[in-house]
Amino acid sequence: MSRCAVVGVGRIGGEVAYLAASLGIVDELVLYDHNAGLLNAQVLDLEHSGLQTHISTDPREIRDADICVFAAGLPRNPTVKTRADLLNANLPATRECAALLIGFSGILVTVTNPMDINNYYLAKTTGIGSERCVGFGGQLDSARYALALKKREIPGAAYVLGEHGEHQVPVFSTLGRPVGEPQREEILGELRGASMPVIQGKGGTVYGPVLHIVQLVHLLLDTTKKRIICSSVLDGEYGIRGCSLGVPAWVNRNGICQIEEWELDAWERREMDEAGRFAGSLCRQVVP
């Protein structure tokens, strides 16, 4: 039996709950939202689906969940330039989530933006071990990078490290052919703006984030270790401390088992260092 708690059941959280239940990845759901009307509507909608998943809205049951997905807060909209701009707006939701996680023994998946900063804050303020605080974003960024490479007919596996935002770091050194700096900058610019056409056209991203979040939940409920790009609290890896950033990590039901340190080329190293400086400065604002 597996229990998944979802804190924030709006566009992303609600769909995560539905997809995880409909695919049989979780047997029980614990749903919480500050908006009681939305919460009740989502529960009723799930019940109308006919799924035999047990649903609780008792926030005290969050502490006993195997996985907690934190997806509360305001999403990006066309007027919000970067994810980092949501820090002050979403900090109250992050603090409320932290209060709900007292005594939580499972694995936390942080989705709410700015994700890396929120993941670091929750790791440092809840008593949850850093290895059990997993930030979501690297899978989605890597999928968008794969599309950019395919469009240019550049072979190789697509991986994006760094911040889930303006300071993401697409890895070029492991691709099937060299990519010059002008084209790297072009692709990086494309990745930074990848979500905005979706946000402008339909109000927010859904399919990409939700599918990858549920895949991550599935991995974190398994005993077999799998490598994935996720935001992890760093303590010297890549020469970076005091923040959470996207890195390759082996994960399973114990959380983050091992962080891999890849050999980056000069361009990637420079971008990764900048990501560390940027995320670190914001992390110091919320955890002095």
N, C-alpha and C positions, 0 to 999 in steps of 0.2 A: 504494500500500500504506500502511496506517495501523496503528500499533501503540499500544495502550492498556495502560498499567500500572495495576493496582489494588492499593493497599496497604491491607490489611484486607478480607478476603473473607467477612465475616459476612453478616448479614441484608441490609444495603444493598449492600456492595461486591460480594458474590456475584451479586446480582440485576442490578446494573449491568453486570457482565461478561457475564452471559447475554444481557441485552436488547440491549446494544450489538453483540454478536456475531450474535445471531439476526436483527437488523434489517440486518445487513451494513454497519453504520457503521464497524466496525473489522475488520481482517483478521487481526491478531495480538494475543494477550493475554499480558501478563506479570503473574502473580499472586503476591502475597506475603502471608503472614500469620505472626504470631508463633506461632500454634497450628498445628503441622505436621499434626496429625491432621485438623483442619478444612480446611486447604489441600489436602491430598491428596484428601479427600472431595469438595471442590468441583470439583477438576480432573476427577476420575472422573465426577462427575455431568454436567459439561459435555461430556465425551467421549461419554457415553451418549446425549446428545441427537442425535448424528449430525452436528453442525455441523462443517464443514471448517476451523474456525479453529485456527491454530497456537497452542498454549499452552506458555508457558515458566514455570518456577518459579525461574529463576536470578535472584536480586535484582540481579546485576551488569547485567542487560539493562534495568533500569528507566531507567538514564541515557540510553538510546538511544530511549526511547519518545517518540511525538509528544505524548501526553497522559498525565498521571499523576493518578489519582483517589485522594486520601487519605481513606479511610473507616474507619481503624482506631480502636480505643478503645471505651470503654463508652458505650452509648446511654442515653437517658433512660429511666427507669422510673417507676412511680407514686410512688416515694419521693423522686425527684429533682425538686425544685420548679421550677428553671429550668435552662436550658442552661449558664449561667455557672457553676452549681454543679459542673459536670464539669471545670473547668479543671485542678485539681490531680490529679484521677484520670486525666485523659487526657494530661497533659503528658509522661509517659514515652513514650507512643506517638508523640507529635508529635516528640520528640527522636530517636526511632528512625527515623522517616520522614525527618527532616532528614539523618541520616547516610546514608540510602540515596540521597538526591538529590544527592550530591556529583558534579559534572560533568553534571548533567541539563540538557539544552538545550531541552526541550519546554515545554509549558504545564501548570502544576499547578492542579488543581481541588480545593479544600479543602472537605471535607464534615464532618469530625469536629468535634463541639461541644466548647467554644464556638467556633463556626466562625470568627467575625470575629477572635478573638484568635489562634487557631491560624494563620489565614491571614497575619496580621501577623508572627507569630513566624517562620514559614517564609520569608516574604519577606526578613526581616532577618537570618536566620542561615544561609541556604543559598547565597547568592550568586545566586539566581535573581532576575532583574529584577522589580520590582513589577508591571510590566505583564503579566508572565507568571504571576502568582499571582492566581487568580480564585476567590473564595469563593462557594460555593453556598448559597442560602437565599431570595434575593429572589423567585425565580420561584414557589417554593412558598408563601411568605407572600402574594404577590400573588394566587395562585389561591384561597387561603382568603379573602382580602379580597373577591374577585369573588363568592364564594358569599354572603358577608355582605351585599353590596350587592344582589344578586339577590333575596335573601329580603325585603329592605326596598323593593324596586322602585325603587332609586336607579340612574339611568342613568349610563353613562360607563365608561371604561377604568380598571381597578384596578391601582394601583402601590403597593408598600410599600418604603420606603427605611429607612435606619437599621440598627440591630442586628438580627441574626436571633435574637430573644429577647424579653425584656420591654420593651426600648426600641426596638421597631419603630415606623415612622412611616408610617401609611397616608396617602396623598395625597388630600385631599378637594377642594382648590381647582381641580382640573381636571375635576371631575365635571359632570354635566349640570344640577345644581341645587344651591343652597346647602345645607350640612349644618351645623346648629348644634353648639356645643361639647358639650352634654349627649349628643347622639346620637353624636358623634365618640368621646367617652369610652366610651360603651356598646360601640361597635364595636371599639375598641382593646382593651377588656377581653375581648371575645369572641375576638379574634385571639390574644391572649396564651394563652388556654386551649384553642385550637383542636385541638391534637394530643393533649391528655390523654385524651379519650374513646377514641381509637384505641389509645393506649398501655395504658389500663386494660383495654380489651376484648380485645386480641390481642397485647399485649406490646411493640408498637412500630409506628411508621409504616413503610410499605414502598412501596405503589403510587405515592403522590404524590411522595415524594422521588426514587425510582428513575426514573420517567418524566422528570421535569424535569432530573435529572442527565444522563441520556442525551441529552436534547435539547440541553443545554449542551455536552456533548462533541461532538455533531454540528456545532453552530455553530462551535466552536473548531477544527474540522478543515476548515472551509470558507474559501475565499478572499474570499467576499462578506461585507461588514460588516453586522451586524445589531445592533439595540439591545436590550438586556436589562438587568434589574436584577440586579446581582451585587455581591459585596463586593470593594471595591478599596482598596488602601492610599492614603490621602489625604495630599496635601501642599499644603494650603491650599484645596482645593475645599470649598465650603460653609463656609469659614472654619475648617476642622478639619484638624489634623495629628496624627501620632503614633498612628494606629490605622487599622483597616480597617473600612469600613462599606458597607452596601448603597446603591448609587447607580445612576442610569441610565448605562450605558456602551455604546459601540459596540465589538463584539468580532469577531474572526475568527481565522484560524490564527496570527496574530502576537500574540494575546492581547488585552489591553485597548488599543484604539487611541485612544479619546477618552472622557473623562468629561463628561457633560452636567451643567451646573449649572442646575437649574430654579429659577424664582422661587417661593419658598414663602410661604404666608401666615403670619400671626403665630403661630398655633397650631402649624403644621407646623415653623416655624423654632425655636420653643421646644423641641419634642420632638426635633428633629434635634440641637440643641445639647446636650440632655441625653444623647442617645445617644452623642455624641462624648465627653462627659465620662466617661460610664460605661465605654465601651469603652477609652478612653484610659487610665483608671486601671488596668484589668486588663492592658493591653498593657505598661504600665510595670513591672508585676510580673514579666513574663516576659522583657522586653527593657529592662533599666534604662537 
